[in-house]
Amino acid sequence: MDHERSISSLTEPWHEILQYARMAPSPHNIQSWRFAILSARKLLLQYDPERLLPGTDPSGRFCTVGFGILCEFISIAAAPLGWDIEIEFLTKRLDPGHDRHGCPYATLTLVPRQSAETLDRELILRRRTSRLPYYDEPVSIYLLVELQTIAEQYGHYLEYSSEPAQVTWVVRLNAATMFYDMADPVARREVGGWIRFGEAEAKRRKDGLSSLAMGFPAWLMKLFVNDNWLFNLPGIHELAIALYTRSMRGTRTVAWLSGPFAEHDHWFAAGRMLGRLWLTMTREGVYLHPFGSVITNPRAHQSMCEHFSDVGRVDDIWLLVRLGKSETPPSAERMGLEKLIDREDNVRDGI
Ligand SMILES: Cc1cc2nc3c(=O)[nH]c(=O)nc-3n(C[C@H](O)[C@H](O)[C@H](O)COP(=O)(O)O)c2cc1C
């Protein structure tokens, strides 16, 4: 009995906090994280080398952004309990070649919170990516200015446009990027490996991009990944791009983030910022659709740089997004804590 009580007092704050944090977004919903509870105040955060993107994100920059969002969500979820977190990194490289299932990444310690948290942790549960059509209204200038202020606090710039020609260009580039990725064997294998064809598969695996979340029937997604050559046939190619572009209709505002993005600490801080930006939008009922592949795909990135050459800071742009209001999008699956929390005896020798 005493033993059981001591185990539950050990895990109590962490279970509560991690029930929120596990809902953090990650590229392709890979959820690269695992946890080991070391004490009531200390958590070992690990990465799973099999849940990284060595082909399309070889330096791990977008996977690290995911870890930054996760840690920001941990901090926000800990706030009502009076805690904040201190992070000590154990590595600054997410190594896909590592053969351990859970590799030490950082220790997180709960410390008394010094300043009040302005974001309600319930927003974490409401936040979603919306790839649906938007309601054909530009995002409010007040919200955009608030987002810019948050970005500035992290030394980043958030620029936006609600000008139709700019919006159309960005949305079309994102549609084209999906085709660039599928034409590249490395990206096709990697991205295709995270697509869950049908809800049964998504529910069973609790990760990845379901065809429902992507807004296309499973058979079409399967054809797109496995028989991509079909989509390069004249006529079909144009039709497919038009169909995908149409799925993003009603978009009236696009934005792009620029700032320090050269090394691990930049990527991690950018993730913490993106987490706050995303929850701030959620508070206002505004959804986000990140166009991360425009940055990771070399051909799309080149087009973007040429297009934005007059904008300035073009070399520092690390994320392009569309944002707006839409119907409630389907929710992406997440792994449960029983799968994400490692038993203590499995991790001791890895610390
Ligand atoms: C760094 C990062 C990059 C992303 N890039 C893309 C992208 O290029 N295209 C896309 O449709 N979604 C992108 N997403 C959204 C994820 O696919 C999404 O967060 C994940 O599937 C979980 O779904 P949810 O946000 O609805 O919970 C990105 C997310 C993150 C954190």
The ligand as an SDF file (V2000), in Angstrom:
LIG
                    3D

 31 33  0  0  0  0  0  0  0  0999 V2000
    7.6200   21.9150  -37.2930 C   0  0  0  0  0  0  0  0  0  0  0  0
    6.3360   21.4750  -37.9320 C   0  0  0  0  0  0  0  0  0  0  0  0
    6.2120   21.4540  -39.3240 C   0  0  0  0  0  0  0  0  0  0  0  0
    5.0160   21.0610  -39.9240 C   0  0  0  0  0  0  0  0  0  0  0  0
    4.9190   21.0470  -41.2850 N   0  0  0  0  0  0  0  0  0  0  0  0
    3.7490   20.7020  -41.8790 C   0  0  0  0  0  0  0  0  0  0  0  0
    3.6170   20.7150  -43.2940 C   0  0  0  0  0  0  0  0  0  0  0  0
    4.5580   20.9890  -44.0380 O   0  0  0  0  0  0  0  0  0  0  0  0
    2.4050   20.4160  -43.8350 N   0  0  0  0  0  0  0  0  0  0  0  0
    1.3360   20.0650  -43.0490 C   0  0  0  0  0  0  0  0  0  0  0  0
    0.2560   19.8160  -43.5910 O   0  0  0  0  0  0  0  0  0  0  0  0
    1.4430   20.0360  -41.7020 N   0  0  0  0  0  0  0  0  0  0  0  0
    2.6060   20.3440  -41.0990 C   0  0  0  0  0  0  0  0  0  0  0  0
    2.7180   20.3360  -39.7310 N   0  0  0  0  0  0  0  0  0  0  0  0
    1.5480   19.9550  -38.9070 C   0  0  0  0  0  0  0  0  0  0  0  0
    1.6680   18.5200  -38.3890 C   0  0  0  0  0  0  0  0  0  0  0  0
    1.5230   17.6000  -39.4460 O   0  0  0  0  0  0  0  0  0  0  0  0
    0.6010   18.3260  -37.3060 C   0  0  0  0  0  0  0  0  0  0  0  0
    0.9040   19.1470  -36.2280 O   0  0  0  0  0  0  0  0  0  0  0  0
    0.5070   16.8960  -36.8300 C   0  0  0  0  0  0  0  0  0  0  0  0
    0.0860   16.0510  -37.8720 O   0  0  0  0  0  0  0  0  0  0  0  0
   -0.4710   16.7450  -35.6550 C   0  0  0  0  0  0  0  0  0  0  0  0
   -1.7400   17.2570  -35.9990 O   0  0  0  0  0  0  0  0  0  0  0  0
   -2.4330   18.4300  -35.1580 P   0  0  0  0  0  0  0  0  0  0  0  0
   -1.5640   19.6460  -35.2600 O   0  0  0  0  0  0  0  0  0  0  0  0
   -3.7740   18.6310  -35.7810 O   0  0  0  0  0  0  0  0  0  0  0  0
   -2.5390   17.9580  -33.7310 O   0  0  0  0  0  0  0  0  0  0  0  0
    3.9110   20.6890  -39.1040 C   0  0  0  0  0  0  0  0  0  0  0  0
    4.0400   20.7230  -37.7130 C   0  0  0  0  0  0  0  0  0  0  0  0
    5.2300   21.1000  -37.1230 C   0  0  0  0  0  0  0  0  0  0  0  0
    5.3360   21.1100  -35.6150 C   0  0  0  0  0  0  0  0  0  0  0  0
  1  2  1  0
  2  3  1  0
  2 30  2  0
  3  4  2  0
  4  5  1  0
  4 28  1  0
  5  6  2  0
  6  7  1  0
  6 13  1  0
  7  8  2  0
  7  9  1  0
  9 10  1  0
 10 11  2  0
 10 12  1  0
 12 13  2  0
 13 14  1  0
 14 15  1  0
 14 28  1  0
 15 16  1  0
 16 17  1  0
 16 18  1  0
 18 19  1  0
 18 20  1  0
 20 21  1  0
 20 22  1  0
 22 23  1  0
 23 24  1  0
 24 25  2  0
 24 26  1  0
 24 27  1  0
 28 29  2  0
 29 30  1  0
 30 31  1  0
M  END
$$$$
